[in-house]
Structure formats: structure tokens, C-alpha cells
Amino acid sequence: MSARALIVSAPRSGSGKTTVTLALLAALVRRGVAVRAAKAGPDFIDPAFHAAATGATCTNLDSWAMPPPLLDALLAGITEQAELLVIEGVMGLFDGVAAPPGRAGSTADLAARFHLPVLLVLDVSGQSQSAAAVVRGFANHHPAVQIAGVVLNRIGSERHRALVSDAIEALGIAVLGTLPREDALTIPERHLGLVQASEHADLARRLDHLAAAAERHLDLDAILAQAVRLTPIPVSITPVLNPPGQRIAIAADAAFTFVYPHVLDGWRRAGAEIVTFSPLANERPPEGCDSCWLPGGYPELHAGALAAARDFQEGLRRFARTRTIHGECGGYMVLGEGLEDASGTRHAMSGLLGHSTSFARRKLHLGYREARLVSSSVLGTAGTIVRGHEFHYATLTSGGTDAPLVELWDGQGRLLGPAGGRRGQVSGTFFHAIAQERRA
């Protein structure tokens, strides 16, 4: 099956991209369309909502962290299973880092590489005809990026809608829908973004409400007509990260949720088996596994329960005596000596690495990261370059004395220095790995 595709983007974050994307996905599923979703950029939370809306895994596409052949391969894989692919953008349409053309991490990179039309979502609260100037600028900014239509979000009245729509349509650009200012169309947030999809007991009802809103307020037929046929070139690639073992135990519950599907798929294609377990249920890493992976998530919200999970903690220590363990972000926090929760209460963690972390002393760490492995580990051999990102508020209160795992640079190429830790067969870092960067 060769899918048609389009991108949902906006001038800035907070404009309503996710709301419009979910409404569109839910409405098309109601119609019986085989629709799949992808998310531009490094994001764990939005893709879980996309997956809930479509019933299929959402794939991340990141032009900075992923080599171009990987982007091509991932897109080819999605289009084999869909009639329509909807890609939700990241931040503003042209927002990214200073990088060579096509590798900035922007939504516009994807639009230009794959010749995809953009449905631009405008938050027009507090303005009317001035919105047309914004649309004109976006339509003319990049010759390879086509604005196929506009959806107006947070419309206050019929008069407001008419003023904005008439001004935009005078440019020759269609307004393909308008969403009202309505609290029921928003999804609750917290410190890392939206409250996770798995935590909404009423998620099905929310998606039904969004689908109904799309049917009332969006011109679904006109939006579908803007999607273009994709003809991706199938690319054979090696796994984006080498499997850390043949049978990999992965922590999976409300405290450990952040792992990229393309990483797991790559491990499976390489012949590895994935086995999940729940630290919050006091489960040990399964004995039949030869490697353990602790993903990121929200251990800071469950620090007391994790500290009290004696079987999990002891099982983790026993596992580390003979097999490899790696922790990313939240998993790295659990591998340390202790974790302070939001109230400042310290909870003992596994102690497999010597650092300690705090969520009470918050500082935002956000951005792309390029890591060079200081020595061989589950992420690759010494000297391997891995690209990914950080997004957390926790801080190191003690760095410990473990050897560093990686040397880090940010997305602009500025050296950040040594980071993470390794001791014996245990390693961890705040850095989320997305893909190896293979260079000539």
C-alpha cells in the first residue's frame, strides 16, 4: 500500500497542533480510513496519544538525530500499512538548530525532503486580520515548503471567524476548518508535557469528543484532498542501535514509559527478544534475560514506591553481577544512590551507580545531544557517535565517582563535557539515544 501524506504544523508551540492532529486522526478512523501517525522530533508523549487514536504505533521522524537513510526507511515502513499518513510537527514549522540543510530537526526539513503539504494551525485568539500576514510569511518563506491550507484554532465568534478567514482566503490559501475556544478540546499538562495517554481513564471519551469536533468544524474531504501520494524508496538499514542483548528485559509501567518504537523494532529485526517487567509491581528483571534496559519516564512521581519495591531493587542488583544494565534519564536516576522527590524527601535507589538526583531542585535540561562513547558499552563501541536528546527537570546533587559513559555536545556543536556513568556492567545517562551517526 502506498499512502498519501500531509503534515500538521504551526507557527509556534502551543498553537493546537496536537489537538488538531488527534481530532483529524480520530475522525478519519471513524470513517474507516487506514490512517497512521508520525511525530516530528524527539517526543514520547504525543505519539502515545496518536497510537491511542489510530490503534497503531506512532513513529518518530527526526532530521537532526536520524541519518537521511533512516528517515527514508522509517517512512517506507509506515506507508506499507496505511492509506493516509498524518505527521504532527514539532515546535514551529521552521524551528530547529543551526545545521546543514535538511538536518536542522525542523518540521520543514521533512516537508521539503518528502514533498509533503503542510496544514498550518493558527491560534488566532487575540487577533483577526493580522493572521493573514502570518500565513503570507509562512507561505513565502521556503520555496520547497507548501502551505496547503489553514485551520484556525480558538475562534471566539462567528464574526471573528469571518474576519480571519476572509483575510487569509484573499491570499489564495484555503481555510479548511475552525475550532472554537473550548476547554473540552484541551488535554491536561504537567512538567514534561501532556499528562500521558495511559493515565487518562476517559481517553476514549476524549477522542470521541475530538472526532465529533473535527466532523463539525473541519472540512475533512478538503483536507484529505490536499494529501499527496508518497513514493518512498525502500532502504535496507542496520539497527539504529545495536541490541544490548539477545533477550532484553525492559521496565514498562507508569514510572518507565519513554522508549522509542523504532529502537525496539530495530532490535527485533536484529533477532533480539523484548521481555517487559514492572518495577512498580515489585517485579525483578526476568532471569532468562541477558540484558536489562530501564527507560525514561516519571520515577520522580513514584520514588517512594520504587524505593519500597525490595524485590525489584534486589533483583536489579543481582542481575548486575553477571549481565548488563543500562538506564536512560529516569532509568539513570533509579540506578543512582538516591532520588529526592518534589517535596525534598530522599528515597534510596539501587546504588548501582554513585550519583544522586533531585526533583525538588528543578532545572530544565532540554535539547539535542551528540554523544561520543568514552568506552565500549551497550550503546556501541568506544568512539561511536550517537545522537539523541535530553528533556528533564531533575538535577544531579552528587556526581559520584563512576567513570563517565559519554562525552556530550549540544545541537549547536558546543562541548558540554563528560556525562553519565559506568561501573562494571552498569551504565546510564540522562541522554536518550535515538540513532547512531555513521560517518565516512
Secondary structure in CASP SS format (residue, H / E / C, confidence):
PFRMAT SS
TARGET T0000
AUTHOR 0000-0000-0000
METHOD secondary structure of the structure
MODEL  1
M C 1.00
S C 1.00
A C 1.00
R E 1.00
A E 1.00
L E 1.00
I E 1.00
V E 1.00
S E 1.00
A C 1.00
P C 1.00
R C 1.00
S C 1.00
G C 1.00
S C 1.00
G C 1.00
K H 1.00
T H 1.00
T H 1.00
V H 1.00
T H 1.00
L H 1.00
A H 1.00
L H 1.00
L H 1.00
A H 1.00
A H 1.00
L H 1.00
V H 1.00
R H 1.00
R H 1.00
G C 1.00
V C 1.00
A C 1.00
V E 1.00
R E 1.00
A E 1.00
A E 1.00
K E 1.00
A E 1.00
G C 1.00
P C 1.00
D C 1.00
F C 1.00
I H 1.00
D H 1.00
P H 1.00
A H 1.00
F H 1.00
H H 1.00
A H 1.00
A H 1.00
A H 1.00
T H 1.00
G C 1.00
A C 1.00
T C 1.00
C C 1.00
T E 1.00
N E 1.00
L E 1.00
D C 1.00
S C 1.00
W C 1.00
A C 1.00
M C 1.00
P C 1.00
P H 1.00
P H 1.00
L H 1.00
L H 1.00
D H 1.00
A H 1.00
L H 1.00
L H 1.00
A H 1.00
G H 1.00
I H 1.00
T H 1.00
E C 1.00
Q C 1.00
A C 1.00
E C 1.00
L E 1.00
L E 1.00
V E 1.00
I E 1.00
E E 1.00
G C 1.00
V C 1.00
M C 1.00
G C 1.00
L C 1.00
F C 1.00
D C 1.00
G C 1.00
V C 1.00
A C 1.00
A C 1.00
P C 1.00
P C 1.00
G C 1.00
R C 1.00
A C 1.00
G C 1.00
S C 1.00
T H 1.00
A H 1.00
D H 1.00
L H 1.00
A H 1.00
A H 1.00
R H 1.00
F H 1.00
H C 1.00
L C 1.00
P C 1.00
V E 1.00
L E 1.00
L E 1.00
V E 1.00
L E 1.00
D E 1.00
V C 1.00
S C 1.00
G C 1.00
Q C 1.00
S C 1.00
Q C 1.00
S H 1.00
A H 1.00
A H 1.00
A H 1.00
V H 1.00
V H 1.00
R H 1.00
G H 1.00
F H 1.00
A H 1.00
N H 1.00
H H 1.00
H C 1.00
P C 1.00
A C 1.00
V C 1.00
Q C 1.00
I E 1.00
A E 1.00
G E 1.00
V E 1.00
V E 1.00
L E 1.00
N E 1.00
R E 1.00
I E 1.00
G C 1.00
S C 1.00
E H 1.00
R H 1.00
H H 1.00
R H 1.00
A H 1.00
L H 1.00
V H 1.00
S H 1.00
D H 1.00
A H 1.00
I H 1.00
E H 1.00
A C 1.00
L C 1.00
G C 1.00
I C 1.00
A C 1.00
V E 1.00
L E 1.00
G E 1.00
T E 1.00
L E 1.00
P E 1.00
R C 1.00
E C 1.00
D H 1.00
A H 1.00
L H 1.00
T C 1.00
I C 1.00
P C 1.00
E E 1.00
R E 1.00
H C 1.00
L C 1.00
G E 1.00
L E 1.00
V C 1.00
Q C 1.00
A H 1.00
S H 1.00
E H 1.00
H C 1.00
A C 1.00
D C 1.00
L H 1.00
A H 1.00
R H 1.00
R H 1.00
L H 1.00
D H 1.00
H H 1.00
L H 1.00
A H 1.00
A H 1.00
A H 1.00
A H 1.00
E H 1.00
R H 1.00
H H 1.00
L E 1.00
D C 1.00
L H 1.00
D H 1.00
A H 1.00
I H 1.00
L H 1.00
A H 1.00
Q H 1.00
A C 1.00
V E 1.00
R E 1.00
L C 1.00
T C 1.00
P C 1.00
I C 1.00
P C 1.00
V C 1.00
S C 1.00
I C 1.00
T C 1.00
P C 1.00
V C 1.00
L C 1.00
N C 1.00
P C 1.00
P C 1.00
G C 1.00
Q C 1.00
R E 1.00
I E 1.00
A E 1.00
I E 1.00
A E 1.00
A C 1.00
D E 1.00
A C 1.00
A C 1.00
F E 1.00
T E 1.00
F E 1.00
V C 1.00
Y C 1.00
P H 1.00
H H 1.00
V H 1.00
L H 1.00
D H 1.00
G H 1.00
W H 1.00
R H 1.00
R H 1.00
A C 1.00
G C 1.00
A C 1.00
E E 1.00
I E 1.00
V E 1.00
T E 1.00
F E 1.00
S C 1.00
P H 1.00
L H 1.00
A H 1.00
N C 1.00
E C 1.00
R C 1.00
P C 1.00
P C 1.00
E C 1.00
G C 1.00
C C 1.00
D C 1.00
S E 1.00
C E 1.00
W E 1.00
L E 1.00
P C 1.00
G E 1.00
G E 1.00
Y C 1.00
P H 1.00
E H 1.00
L H 1.00
H C 1.00
A H 1.00
G H 1.00
A H 1.00
L H 1.00
A H 1.00
A H 1.00
A C 1.00
R H 1.00
D H 1.00
F H 1.00
Q H 1.00
E H 1.00
G H 1.00
L H 1.00
R H 1.00
R H 1.00
F H 1.00
A H 1.00
R C 1.00
T C 1.00
R C 1.00
T E 1.00
I E 1.00
H E 1.00
G E 1.00
E E 1.00
C C 1.00
G H 1.00
G H 1.00
Y H 1.00
M H 1.00
V H 1.00
L H 1.00
G C 1.00
E C 1.00
G E 1.00
L E 1.00
E E 1.00
D C 1.00
A C 1.00
S C 1.00
G C 1.00
T C 1.00
R E 1.00
H E 1.00
A E 1.00
M C 1.00
S C 1.00
G C 1.00
L C 1.00
L C 1.00
G C 1.00
H C 1.00
S E 1.00
T E 1.00
S E 1.00
F C 1.00
A C 1.00
R C 1.00
R C 1.00
K C 1.00
L C 1.00
H E 1.00
L E 1.00
G E 1.00
Y E 1.00
R E 1.00
E E 1.00
A E 1.00
R E 1.00
L E 1.00
V C 1.00
S C 1.00
S C 1.00
S E 1.00
V C 1.00
L C 1.00
G E 1.00
T C 1.00
A C 1.00
G C 1.00
T C 1.00
I E 1.00
V E 1.00
R E 1.00
G E 1.00
H E 1.00
E E 1.00
F E 1.00
H E 1.00
Y C 1.00
A C 1.00
T E 1.00
L E 1.00
T E 1.00
S E 1.00
G C 1.00
G C 1.00
T C 1.00
D C 1.00
A E 1.00
P C 1.00
L C 1.00
V E 1.00
E E 1.00
L E 1.00
W E 1.00
D E 1.00
G C 1.00
Q C 1.00
G C 1.00
R C 1.00
L E 1.00
L E 1.00
G E 1.00
P E 1.00
A E 1.00
G C 1.00
G E 1.00
R E 1.00
R E 1.00
G C 1.00
Q C 1.00
V E 1.00
S E 1.00
G E 1.00
T E 1.00
F C 1.00
F C 1.00
H E 1.00
A E 1.00
I E 1.00
A E 1.00
Q E 1.00
E C 1.00
R C 1.00
R C 1.00
A C 1.00
END
